[in-house]
Amino acid sequence: MATITDLRSRREALSAQRSSGVARVSYDGKTVDYRSVAEIDRALEALDREIAAAEGRQIVRQVRVTTAKGL
């Protein structure tokens, strides 16, 4: 299992590469190729969940839907 420091360094590397538009990320001597920005976003979300779990907290997401019928 990766430590919080390792997870954070992986997230920082991935976030930096996402903002530069490059789909190849290297960390700890490993290289990962991503196919799209959406795939990078999913990887970032997964790392956020892993970091939160390692810190003993949960990521709370809330969706509110409102509708109105008006003429």
PyMOL Python script that loads the backbone (N, CA, C, O; Angstrom):
from pymol import cmd

cmd.read_pdbstr("""\
ATOM      1  N   MET A   1       0.847  -1.184   0.000  1.00  0.00           N
ATOM      2  CA  MET A   1       0.000   0.000   0.000  1.00  0.00           C
ATOM      3  C   MET A   1       0.889   1.242   0.000  1.00  0.00           C
ATOM      4  O   MET A   1       1.890   1.300   0.713  1.00  0.00           O
ATOM      5  N   ALA A   2       0.521   2.210  -0.787  1.00  0.00           N
ATOM      6  CA  ALA A   2       1.294   3.441  -0.918  1.00  0.00           C
ATOM      7  C   ALA A   2       1.053   4.363   0.280  1.00  0.00           C
ATOM      8  O   ALA A   2      -0.028   4.374   0.869  1.00  0.00           O
ATOM      9  N   THR A   3       2.072   5.123   0.618  1.00  0.00           N
ATOM     10  CA  THR A   3       1.931   6.078   1.712  1.00  0.00           C
ATOM     11  C   THR A   3       1.246   7.337   1.197  1.00  0.00           C
ATOM     12  O   THR A   3       1.130   7.555  -0.009  1.00  0.00           O
ATOM     13  N   ILE A   4       0.799   8.154   2.132  1.00  0.00           N
ATOM     14  CA  ILE A   4       0.133   9.404   1.767  1.00  0.00           C
ATOM     15  C   ILE A   4       1.084  10.290   0.961  1.00  0.00           C
ATOM     16  O   ILE A   4       0.662  10.947   0.010  1.00  0.00           O
ATOM     17  N   THR A   5       2.351  10.309   1.333  1.00  0.00           N
ATOM     18  CA  THR A   5       3.337  11.110   0.612  1.00  0.00           C
ATOM     19  C   THR A   5       3.473  10.638  -0.833  1.00  0.00           C
ATOM     20  O   THR A   5       3.536  11.453  -1.753  1.00  0.00           O
ATOM     21  N   ASP A   6       3.518   9.317  -1.029  1.00  0.00           N
ATOM     22  CA  ASP A   6       3.604   8.763  -2.384  1.00  0.00           C
ATOM     23  C   ASP A   6       2.373   9.126  -3.207  1.00  0.00           C
ATOM     24  O   ASP A   6       2.483   9.516  -4.369  1.00  0.00           O
ATOM     25  N   LEU A   7       1.205   8.995  -2.593  1.00  0.00           N
ATOM     26  CA  LEU A   7      -0.036   9.314  -3.293  1.00  0.00           C
ATOM     27  C   LEU A   7      -0.079  10.789  -3.684  1.00  0.00           C
ATOM     28  O   LEU A   7      -0.493  11.140  -4.789  1.00  0.00           O
ATOM     29  N   ARG A   8       0.352  11.641  -2.766  1.00  0.00           N
ATOM     30  CA  ARG A   8       0.345  13.079  -3.065  1.00  0.00           C
ATOM     31  C   ARG A   8       1.337  13.428  -4.166  1.00  0.00           C
ATOM     32  O   ARG A   8       1.043  14.274  -5.012  1.00  0.00           O
ATOM     33  N   SER A   9       2.503  12.794  -4.171  1.00  0.00           N
ATOM     34  CA  SER A   9       3.481  13.087  -5.220  1.00  0.00           C
ATOM     35  C   SER A   9       2.964  12.602  -6.574  1.00  0.00           C
ATOM     36  O   SER A   9       3.174  13.264  -7.591  1.00  0.00           O
ATOM     37  N   ARG A  10       2.291  11.452  -6.593  1.00  0.00           N
ATOM     38  CA  ARG A  10       1.688  10.971  -7.835  1.00  0.00           C
ATOM     39  C   ARG A  10       0.616  11.932  -8.319  1.00  0.00           C
ATOM     40  O   ARG A  10       0.520  12.209  -9.514  1.00  0.00           O
ATOM     41  N   ARG A  11      -0.198  12.446  -7.388  1.00  0.00           N
ATOM     42  CA  ARG A  11      -1.260  13.374  -7.764  1.00  0.00           C
ATOM     43  C   ARG A  11      -0.683  14.679  -8.302  1.00  0.00           C
ATOM     44  O   ARG A  11      -1.176  15.217  -9.293  1.00  0.00           O
ATOM     45  N   GLU A  12       0.358  15.187  -7.652  1.00  0.00           N
ATOM     46  CA  GLU A  12       0.989  16.431  -8.117  1.00  0.00           C
ATOM     47  C   GLU A  12       1.556  16.264  -9.520  1.00  0.00           C
ATOM     48  O   GLU A  12       1.395  17.147 -10.363  1.00  0.00           O
ATOM     49  N   ALA A  13       2.220  15.137  -9.778  1.00  0.00           N
ATOM     50  CA  ALA A  13       2.792  14.886 -11.102  1.00  0.00           C
ATOM     51  C   ALA A  13       1.692  14.792 -12.155  1.00  0.00           C
ATOM     52  O   ALA A  13       1.821  15.339 -13.250  1.00  0.00           O
ATOM     53  N   LEU A  14       0.624  14.102 -11.818  1.00  0.00           N
ATOM     54  CA  LEU A  14      -0.485  13.934 -12.754  1.00  0.00           C
ATOM     55  C   LEU A  14      -1.185  15.268 -13.019  1.00  0.00           C
ATOM     56  O   LEU A  14      -1.537  15.575 -14.158  1.00  0.00           O
ATOM     57  N   SER A  15      -1.380  16.040 -11.981  1.00  0.00           N
ATOM     58  CA  SER A  15      -2.032  17.345 -12.127  1.00  0.00           C
ATOM     59  C   SER A  15      -1.182  18.292 -12.974  1.00  0.00           C
ATOM     60  O   SER A  15      -1.716  19.022 -13.809  1.00  0.00           O
ATOM     61  N   ALA A  16       0.122  18.284 -12.768  1.00  0.00           N
ATOM     62  CA  ALA A  16       1.013  19.144 -13.546  1.00  0.00           C
ATOM     63  C   ALA A  16       0.996  18.752 -15.022  1.00  0.00           C
ATOM     64  O   ALA A  16       0.977  19.617 -15.898  1.00  0.00           O
ATOM     65  N   GLN A  17       1.004  17.458 -15.292  1.00  0.00           N
ATOM     66  CA  GLN A  17       0.980  17.008 -16.677  1.00  0.00           C
ATOM     67  C   GLN A  17      -0.359  17.320 -17.330  1.00  0.00           C
ATOM     68  O   GLN A  17      -0.406  17.642 -18.517  1.00  0.00           O
ATOM     69  N   ARG A  18      -1.438  17.230 -16.581  1.00  0.00           N
ATOM     70  CA  ARG A  18      -2.756  17.535 -17.133  1.00  0.00           C
ATOM     71  C   ARG A  18      -2.823  18.990 -17.568  1.00  0.00           C
ATOM     72  O   ARG A  18      -3.328  19.299 -18.647  1.00  0.00           O
ATOM     73  N   SER A  19      -2.311  19.881 -16.728  1.00  0.00           N
ATOM     74  CA  SER A  19      -2.371  21.298 -17.063  1.00  0.00           C
ATOM     75  C   SER A  19      -1.433  21.653 -18.214  1.00  0.00           C
ATOM     76  O   SER A  19      -1.641  22.666 -18.883  1.00  0.00           O
ATOM     77  N   SER A  20      -0.405  20.841 -18.459  1.00  0.00           N
ATOM     78  CA  SER A  20       0.510  21.118 -19.571  1.00  0.00           C
ATOM     79  C   SER A  20       0.021  20.502 -20.877  1.00  0.00           C
ATOM     80  O   SER A  20       0.564  20.792 -21.943  1.00  0.00           O
ATOM     81  N   GLY A  21      -1.000  19.654 -20.799  1.00  0.00           N
ATOM     82  CA  GLY A  21      -1.543  19.045 -22.003  1.00  0.00           C
ATOM     83  C   GLY A  21      -0.825  17.780 -22.441  1.00  0.00           C
ATOM     84  O   GLY A  21      -1.115  17.250 -23.514  1.00  0.00           O
ATOM     85  N   VAL A  22       0.102  17.289 -21.638  1.00  0.00           N
ATOM     86  CA  VAL A  22       0.855  16.083 -21.969  1.00  0.00           C
ATOM     87  C   VAL A  22       0.160  14.886 -21.344  1.00  0.00           C
ATOM     88  O   VAL A  22      -0.247  14.939 -20.184  1.00  0.00           O
ATOM     89  N   ALA A  23       0.023  13.807 -22.103  1.00  0.00           N
ATOM     90  CA  ALA A  23      -0.684  12.626 -21.619  1.00  0.00           C
ATOM     91  C   ALA A  23       0.250  11.554 -21.088  1.00  0.00           C
ATOM     92  O   ALA A  23      -0.183  10.420 -20.885  1.00  0.00           O
ATOM     93  N   ARG A  24       1.519  11.875 -20.854  1.00  0.00           N
ATOM     94  CA  ARG A  24       2.485  10.926 -20.307  1.00  0.00           C
ATOM     95  C   ARG A  24       2.962  11.448 -18.961  1.00  0.00           C
ATOM     96  O   ARG A  24       3.422  12.586 -18.859  1.00  0.00           O
ATOM     97  N   VAL A  25       2.854  10.618 -17.929  1.00  0.00           N
ATOM     98  CA  VAL A  25       3.228  11.017 -16.577  1.00  0.00           C
ATOM     99  C   VAL A  25       4.297  10.067 -16.057  1.00  0.00           C
ATOM    100  O   VAL A  25       4.172   8.850 -16.189  1.00  0.00           O
ATOM    101  N   SER A  26       5.358  10.634 -15.460  1.00  0.00           N
ATOM    102  CA  SER A  26       6.422   9.834 -14.868  1.00  0.00           C
ATOM    103  C   SER A  26       6.554  10.171 -13.391  1.00  0.00           C
ATOM    104  O   SER A  26       6.539  11.341 -13.010  1.00  0.00           O
ATOM    105  N   TYR A  27       6.682   9.138 -12.561  1.00  0.00           N
ATOM    106  CA  TYR A  27       6.910   9.297 -11.134  1.00  0.00           C
ATOM    107  C   TYR A  27       7.584   8.035 -10.621  1.00  0.00           C
ATOM    108  O   TYR A  27       7.264   6.933 -11.068  1.00  0.00           O
ATOM    109  N   ASP A  28       8.494   8.183  -9.707  1.00  0.00           N
ATOM    110  CA  ASP A  28       9.208   7.055  -9.094  1.00  0.00           C
ATOM    111  C   ASP A  28       9.769   6.080 -10.130  1.00  0.00           C
ATOM    112  O   ASP A  28       9.748   4.869  -9.908  1.00  0.00           O
ATOM    113  N   GLY A  29      10.269   6.590 -11.257  1.00  0.00           N
ATOM    114  CA  GLY A  29      10.845   5.733 -12.272  1.00  0.00           C
ATOM    115  C   GLY A  29       9.838   4.981 -13.115  1.00  0.00           C
ATOM    116  O   GLY A  29      10.220   4.122 -13.910  1.00  0.00           O
ATOM    117  N   LYS A  30       8.549   5.287 -12.960  1.00  0.00           N
ATOM    118  CA  LYS A  30       7.492   4.635 -13.737  1.00  0.00           C
ATOM    119  C   LYS A  30       6.883   5.652 -14.687  1.00  0.00           C
ATOM    120  O   LYS A  30       6.826   6.842 -14.377  1.00  0.00           O
ATOM    121  N   THR A  31       6.433   5.190 -15.829  1.00  0.00           N
ATOM    122  CA  THR A  31       5.789   6.068 -16.802  1.00  0.00           C
ATOM    123  C   THR A  31       4.428   5.491 -17.164  1.00  0.00           C
ATOM    124  O   THR A  31       4.292   4.294 -17.420  1.00  0.00           O
ATOM    125  N   VAL A  32       3.419   6.366 -17.180  1.00  0.00           N
ATOM    126  CA  VAL A  32       2.061   5.969 -17.534  1.00  0.00           C
ATOM    127  C   VAL A  32       1.595   6.853 -18.680  1.00  0.00           C
ATOM    128  O   VAL A  32       1.741   8.074 -18.621  1.00  0.00           O
ATOM    129  N   ASP A  33       1.034   6.249 -19.721  1.00  0.00           N
ATOM    130  CA  ASP A  33       0.463   6.987 -20.846  1.00  0.00           C
ATOM    131  C   ASP A  33      -1.056   6.981 -20.722  1.00  0.00           C
ATOM    132  O   ASP A  33      -1.669   5.927 -20.549  1.00  0.00           O
ATOM    133  N   TYR A  34      -1.657   8.165 -20.812  1.00  0.00           N
ATOM    134  CA  TYR A  34      -3.110   8.299 -20.762  1.00  0.00           C
ATOM    135  C   TYR A  34      -3.621   8.632 -22.144  1.00  0.00           C
ATOM    136  O   TYR A  34      -2.924   9.275 -22.929  1.00  0.00           O
ATOM    137  N   ARG A  35      -4.831   8.201 -22.451  1.00  0.00           N
ATOM    138  CA  ARG A  35      -5.392   8.409 -23.782  1.00  0.00           C
ATOM    139  C   ARG A  35      -6.122   9.731 -23.921  1.00  0.00           C
ATOM    140  O   ARG A  35      -6.207  10.275 -25.022  1.00  0.00           O
ATOM    141  N   SER A  36      -6.652  10.259 -22.823  1.00  0.00           N
ATOM    142  CA  SER A  36      -7.440  11.488 -22.924  1.00  0.00           C
ATOM    143  C   SER A  36      -7.389  12.248 -21.610  1.00  0.00           C
ATOM    144  O   SER A  36      -6.941  11.729 -20.588  1.00  0.00           O
ATOM    145  N   VAL A  37      -7.855  13.479 -21.659  1.00  0.00           N
ATOM    146  CA  VAL A  37      -7.938  14.299 -20.455  1.00  0.00           C
ATOM    147  C   VAL A  37      -8.963  13.702 -19.492  1.00  0.00           C
ATOM    148  O   VAL A  37      -8.784  13.774 -18.277  1.00  0.00           O
ATOM    149  N   ALA A  38     -10.018  13.123 -20.017  1.00  0.00           N
ATOM    150  CA  ALA A  38     -11.036  12.494 -19.174  1.00  0.00           C
ATOM    151  C   ALA A  38     -10.440  11.340 -18.373  1.00  0.00           C
ATOM    152  O   ALA A  38     -10.792  11.139 -17.210  1.00  0.00           O
ATOM    153  N   GLU A  39      -9.550  10.594 -18.988  1.00  0.00           N
ATOM    154  CA  GLU A  39      -8.899   9.483 -18.285  1.00  0.00           C
ATOM    155  C   GLU A  39      -7.984  10.020 -17.172  1.00  0.00           C
ATOM    156  O   GLU A  39      -7.899   9.433 -16.093  1.00  0.00           O
ATOM    157  N   ILE A  40      -7.311  11.126 -17.443  1.00  0.00           N
ATOM    158  CA  ILE A  40      -6.484  11.756 -16.415  1.00  0.00           C
ATOM    159  C   ILE A  40      -7.359  12.246 -15.265  1.00  0.00           C
ATOM    160  O   ILE A  40      -7.004  12.088 -14.097  1.00  0.00           O
ATOM    161  N   ASP A  41      -8.508  12.843 -15.600  1.00  0.00           N
ATOM    162  CA  ASP A  41      -9.428  13.312 -14.565  1.00  0.00           C
ATOM    163  C   ASP A  41      -9.917  12.160 -13.682  1.00  0.00           C
ATOM    164  O   ASP A  41     -10.020  12.308 -12.465  1.00  0.00           O
ATOM    165  N   ARG A  42     -10.215  11.026 -14.294  1.00  0.00           N
ATOM    166  CA  ARG A  42     -10.639   9.860 -13.507  1.00  0.00           C
ATOM    167  C   ARG A  42      -9.512   9.373 -12.602  1.00  0.00           C
ATOM    168  O   ARG A  42      -9.757   8.969 -11.465  1.00  0.00           O
ATOM    169  N   ALA A  43      -8.286   9.411 -13.100  1.00  0.00           N
ATOM    170  CA  ALA A  43      -7.140   9.001 -12.282  1.00  0.00           C
ATOM    171  C   ALA A  43      -6.948   9.968 -11.110  1.00  0.00           C
ATOM    172  O   ALA A  43      -6.639   9.540  -9.998  1.00  0.00           O
ATOM    173  N   LEU A  44      -7.130  11.264 -11.356  1.00  0.00           N
ATOM    174  CA  LEU A  44      -7.024  12.249 -10.274  1.00  0.00           C
ATOM    175  C   LEU A  44      -8.093  12.015  -9.210  1.00  0.00           C
ATOM    176  O   LEU A  44      -7.812  12.090  -8.014  1.00  0.00           O
ATOM    177  N   GLU A  45      -9.315  11.732  -9.648  1.00  0.00           N
ATOM    178  CA  GLU A  45     -10.393  11.453  -8.698  1.00  0.00           C
ATOM    179  C   GLU A  45     -10.093  10.204  -7.879  1.00  0.00           C
ATOM    180  O   GLU A  45     -10.348  10.175  -6.675  1.00  0.00           O
ATOM    181  N   ALA A  46      -9.558   9.182  -8.519  1.00  0.00           N
ATOM    182  CA  ALA A  46      -9.204   7.951  -7.806  1.00  0.00           C
ATOM    183  C   ALA A  46      -8.103   8.225  -6.780  1.00  0.00           C
ATOM    184  O   ALA A  46      -8.153   7.706  -5.665  1.00  0.00           O
ATOM    185  N   LEU A  47      -7.113   9.035  -7.150  1.00  0.00           N
ATOM    186  CA  LEU A  47      -6.053   9.384  -6.201  1.00  0.00           C
ATOM    187  C   LEU A  47      -6.612  10.204  -5.042  1.00  0.00           C
ATOM    188  O   LEU A  47      -6.198  10.016  -3.898  1.00  0.00           O
ATOM    189  N   ASP A  48      -7.544  11.105  -5.321  1.00  0.00           N
ATOM    190  CA  ASP A  48      -8.177  11.879  -4.251  1.00  0.00           C
ATOM    191  C   ASP A  48      -8.890  10.960  -3.263  1.00  0.00           C
ATOM    192  O   ASP A  48      -8.818  11.163  -2.051  1.00  0.00           O
ATOM    193  N   ARG A  49      -9.577   9.948  -3.791  1.00  0.00           N
ATOM    194  CA  ARG A  49     -10.260   8.990  -2.907  1.00  0.00           C
ATOM    195  C   ARG A  49      -9.258   8.191  -2.077  1.00  0.00           C
ATOM    196  O   ARG A  49      -9.484   7.960  -0.889  1.00  0.00           O
ATOM    197  N   GLU A  50      -8.157   7.770  -2.691  1.00  0.00           N
ATOM    198  CA  GLU A  50      -7.131   7.013  -1.965  1.00  0.00           C
ATOM    199  C   GLU A  50      -6.491   7.865  -0.870  1.00  0.00           C
ATOM    200  O   GLU A  50      -6.265   7.387   0.241  1.00  0.00           O
ATOM    201  N   ILE A  51      -6.202   9.124  -1.186  1.00  0.00           N
ATOM    202  CA  ILE A  51      -5.607  10.027  -0.194  1.00  0.00           C
ATOM    203  C   ILE A  51      -6.578  10.248   0.959  1.00  0.00           C
ATOM    204  O   ILE A  51      -6.182  10.213   2.124  1.00  0.00           O
ATOM    205  N   ALA A  52      -7.844  10.473   0.639  1.00  0.00           N
ATOM    206  CA  ALA A  52      -8.855  10.683   1.682  1.00  0.00           C
ATOM    207  C   ALA A  52      -8.985   9.449   2.568  1.00  0.00           C
ATOM    208  O   ALA A  52      -9.091   9.567   3.789  1.00  0.00           O
ATOM    209  N   ALA A  53      -8.976   8.272   1.959  1.00  0.00           N
ATOM    210  CA  ALA A  53      -9.083   7.033   2.742  1.00  0.00           C
ATOM    211  C   ALA A  53      -7.865   6.849   3.636  1.00  0.00           C
ATOM    212  O   ALA A  53      -7.993   6.416   4.781  1.00  0.00           O
ATOM    213  N   ALA A  54      -6.687   7.173   3.120  1.00  0.00           N
ATOM    214  CA  ALA A  54      -5.462   7.037   3.911  1.00  0.00           C
ATOM    215  C   ALA A  54      -5.441   8.018   5.083  1.00  0.00           C
ATOM    216  O   ALA A  54      -4.858   7.736   6.131  1.00  0.00           O
ATOM    217  N   GLU A  55      -6.084   9.172   4.893  1.00  0.00           N
ATOM    218  CA  GLU A  55      -6.156  10.167   5.966  1.00  0.00           C
ATOM    219  C   GLU A  55      -7.328   9.911   6.910  1.00  0.00           C
ATOM    220  O   GLU A  55      -7.476  10.606   7.915  1.00  0.00           O
ATOM    221  N   GLY A  56      -8.161   8.922   6.595  1.00  0.00           N
ATOM    222  CA  GLY A  56      -9.280   8.578   7.449  1.00  0.00           C
ATOM    223  C   GLY A  56     -10.479   9.490   7.286  1.00  0.00           C
ATOM    224  O   GLY A  56     -11.249   9.681   8.228  1.00  0.00           O
ATOM    225  N   ARG A  57     -10.645  10.054   6.102  1.00  0.00           N
ATOM    226  CA  ARG A  57     -11.808  10.905   5.857  1.00  0.00           C
ATOM    227  C   ARG A  57     -12.483  10.461   4.573  1.00  0.00           C
ATOM    228  O   ARG A  57     -11.924   9.689   3.794  1.00  0.00           O
ATOM    229  N   GLN A  58     -13.688  10.959   4.366  1.00  0.00           N
ATOM    230  CA  GLN A  58     -14.446  10.612   3.178  1.00  0.00           C
ATOM    231  C   GLN A  58     -14.642  11.858   2.325  1.00  0.00           C
ATOM    232  O   GLN A  58     -14.755  12.970   2.841  1.00  0.00           O
ATOM    233  N   ILE A  59     -14.681  11.657   1.025  1.00  0.00           N
ATOM    234  CA  ILE A  59     -15.013  12.746   0.120  1.00  0.00           C
ATOM    235  C   ILE A  59     -16.520  12.739  -0.034  1.00  0.00           C
ATOM    236  O   ILE A  59     -17.109  11.739  -0.443  1.00  0.00           O
ATOM    237  N   VAL A  60     -17.136  13.855   0.295  1.00  0.00           N
ATOM    238  CA  VAL A  60     -18.583  13.963   0.215  1.00  0.00           C
ATOM    239  C   VAL A  60     -18.931  14.730  -1.045  1.00  0.00           C
ATOM    240  O   VAL A  60     -18.470  15.851  -1.260  1.00  0.00           O
ATOM    241  N   ARG A  61     -19.736  14.119  -1.854  1.00  0.00           N
ATOM    242  CA  ARG A  61     -20.197  14.776  -3.070  1.00  0.00           C
ATOM    243  C   ARG A  61     -21.710  14.929  -2.949  1.00  0.00           C
ATOM    244  O   ARG A  61     -22.408  14.031  -2.478  1.00  0.00           O
ATOM    245  N   GLN A  62     -22.185  16.059  -3.375  1.00  0.00           N
ATOM    246  CA  GLN A  62     -23.604  16.333  -3.248  1.00  0.00           C
ATOM    247  C   GLN A  62     -24.116  16.892  -4.568  1.00  0.00           C
ATOM    248  O   GLN A  62     -23.517  17.797  -5.148  1.00  0.00           O
ATOM    249  N   VAL A  63     -25.212  16.351  -5.024  1.00  0.00           N
ATOM    250  CA  VAL A  63     -25.827  16.820  -6.256  1.00  0.00           C
ATOM    251  C   VAL A  63     -27.238  17.273  -5.913  1.00  0.00           C
ATOM    252  O   VAL A  63     -28.017  16.535  -5.310  1.00  0.00           O
ATOM    253  N   ARG A  64     -27.547  18.493  -6.307  1.00  0.00           N
ATOM    254  CA  ARG A  64     -28.893  19.003  -6.094  1.00  0.00           C
ATOM    255  C   ARG A  64     -29.532  19.237  -7.441  1.00  0.00           C
ATOM    256  O   ARG A  64     -28.938  19.833  -8.339  1.00  0.00           O
ATOM    257  N   VAL A  65     -30.741  18.761  -7.563  1.00  0.00           N
ATOM    258  CA  VAL A  65     -31.479  18.929  -8.794  1.00  0.00           C
ATOM    259  C   VAL A  65     -32.703  19.776  -8.477  1.00  0.00           C
ATOM    260  O   VAL A  65     -33.481  19.452  -7.579  1.00  0.00           O
ATOM    261  N   THR A  66     -32.860  20.847  -9.212  1.00  0.00           N
ATOM    262  CA  THR A  66     -34.055  21.657  -9.051  1.00  0.00           C
ATOM    263  C   THR A  66     -34.730  21.787 -10.409  1.00  0.00           C
ATOM    264  O   THR A  66     -34.081  21.874 -11.451  1.00  0.00           O
ATOM    265  N   THR A  67     -36.008  21.797 -10.359  1.00  0.00           N
ATOM    266  CA  THR A  67     -36.775  21.953 -11.601  1.00  0.00           C
ATOM    267  C   THR A  67     -37.843  23.009 -11.387  1.00  0.00           C
ATOM    268  O   THR A  67     -38.267  23.267 -10.260  1.00  0.00           O
ATOM    269  N   ALA A  68     -38.254  23.591 -12.440  1.00  0.00           N
ATOM    270  CA  ALA A  68     -39.330  24.574 -12.389  1.00  0.00           C
ATOM    271  C   ALA A  68     -40.133  24.471 -13.675  1.00  0.00           C
ATOM    272  O   ALA A  68     -39.590  24.298 -14.766  1.00  0.00           O
ATOM    273  N   LYS A  69     -41.404  24.580 -13.513  1.00  0.00           N
ATOM    274  CA  LYS A  69     -42.266  24.577 -14.674  1.00  0.00           C
ATOM    275  C   LYS A  69     -42.871  25.967 -14.780  1.00  0.00           C
ATOM    276  O   LYS A  69     -43.660  26.391 -13.935  1.00  0.00           O
ATOM    277  N   GLY A  70     -42.499  26.631 -15.787  1.00  0.00           N
ATOM    278  CA  GLY A  70     -43.000  27.983 -15.912  1.00  0.00           C
ATOM    279  C   GLY A  70     -43.283  28.306 -17.359  1.00  0.00           C
ATOM    280  O   GLY A  70     -42.703  27.718 -18.272  1.00  0.00           O
ATOM    281  N   LEU A  71     -44.153  29.218 -17.548  1.00  0.00           N
ATOM    282  CA  LEU A  71     -44.489  29.649 -18.903  1.00  0.00           C
ATOM    283  C   LEU A  71     -44.130  31.092 -19.096  1.00  0.00           C
ATOM    284  O   LEU A  71     -44.338  31.640 -20.178  1.00  0.00           O
TER     285      LEU A  71
END
""", "prot")
cmd.dss("prot")
cmd.show_as("cartoon", "prot")
cmd.util.cbc("prot")
cmd.orient("prot")
